[in-house]
Amino acid sequence: MKSKESYKHQAPLGYLIHEVARLMKRRFEEEAKSHGITLPQWRALAQIAINERITQVQLAAASDTDPMTMSGVLDRLEKRGLIDRYADPTDSRAKLARLTPEGEEIFVTARKVGLAMYEAALEGVSEDDRNTVIAVLGKMRGNLLGQAAELEEV
C-alpha cells in the first residue's frame, strides 16, 4: 500500500493547488472574522455586488452551495442590514438581492482584505510566472469542465 506522502510526489501540482487553496481560505476566514463576516457571507456579498439581478438560485450555484444553505446565508445578511431582498419583477417566484450601503461598505473592506492576501501570497512571483500559472490553471479547469460535460452526455 502506498503512503499518503506518495500522492504528493505523483501529483505535486494537484497537491499544491489544494494546499494553496486551503491556506488562502483559512487566511481569509481569519481576516474576515475580524470584520464580522464569514466566507460564505463574503461570497454571497461579492456575487450580489458584481451580478445585478442575480436570483437566490443563481447565487447558490455561483457560490457552489445549495439553495437552502444560501437562503440561510441571505437571511443572516438581511438581518444584519447588509442586503435587501425583493421579488423579481419579471418572475414572481424568484427573489433578488441587493447590497445596502452597509453591505457595500463590508464588500469593499472584504475586497481589500482579499486583494492584500493575494498580493502577499504572490510576493516574489514575477508577472510572467503569474500569467503562466493563470493560463495553465485555466486550461486545466477547461479540461475538467469538458470532462464533466462528456460524462453527463453518457
Number of C-alpha atoms within 10 A of each C-alpha: 3 6 7 8 8 10 12 13 10 10 10 12 11 12 14 12 12 12 12 13 12 12 13 16 14 13 13 19 17 14 18 20 11 9 13 9 17 17 17 17 21 21 19 23 27 21 19 23 18 9 14 12 16 20 20 22 18 15 26 21 13 14 18 12 13 14 16 12 12 21 15 12 19 23 15 14 21 18 10 11 14 21 24 16 16 13 13 15 11 7 10 9 8 14 16 21 25 21 22 14 12 13 22 18 13 21 23 15 14 22 14 12 16 18 12 12 16 13 12 10 13 13 9 9 10 10 10 9 12 12 11 12 12 12 12 12 13 12 12 12 12 12 12 12 12 12 12 11 11 10 9 8 7 5
